[in-house]
């Protein structure tokens, strides 16, 4: 009996997730090794990775225009890519968890960060940036935030994060999200 594309769709989704994971890991590794690289080498490698993300984005556009059964699953990946390209999120680990729709892992990471801040292992500014990213990702995944978290978001959210926060609410359809992501890719290239 024919799978009617179910097997192929599943394999395609798996391959796309693996490619997204590889690119996000590449960004994370780059950030972790930043001190070991000279400025030109760092910028060139980051530029190449962003170009790969752009190419991946273009592939997703082609897939979404031809196969509407994947639209919902691919939209999450698309938002994650848009966040990485627009640099609303600076933490590849958070982008990866967001793309894979992993709110529990995001909350675990937030708890680890709270602990690290209290013991002095994590600087306040890095804590604030990553907490903003995680809370924004949780909100976009439809998770309920505490009143304190909402206050933290409204007090600390910057323009890049606010712009990303508006993307799916304002635009709605995958095509419009892709259009915005394409604009962001072009801005990142310049």
Buried (B, 14 or more C-beta within 10 A) or exposed (E): EEEEEEEEBEEBBEEBBEBBBEBBEBBBEBBEEEEEBEEEEBEEBBEEBBEBBBEBBBEBBEBBEEBEEBBEBBBBBBBBBBBBBBBBBBBBBBBBBBBBBBBEBBBEBBEEBEEBBEEEEBEEEBBBBBBBBBBBBBBBBEBEBEEEBEEBBEEEBEEBBEBBBEBBEEBEEBEEBBEBBBEBBEEBEE
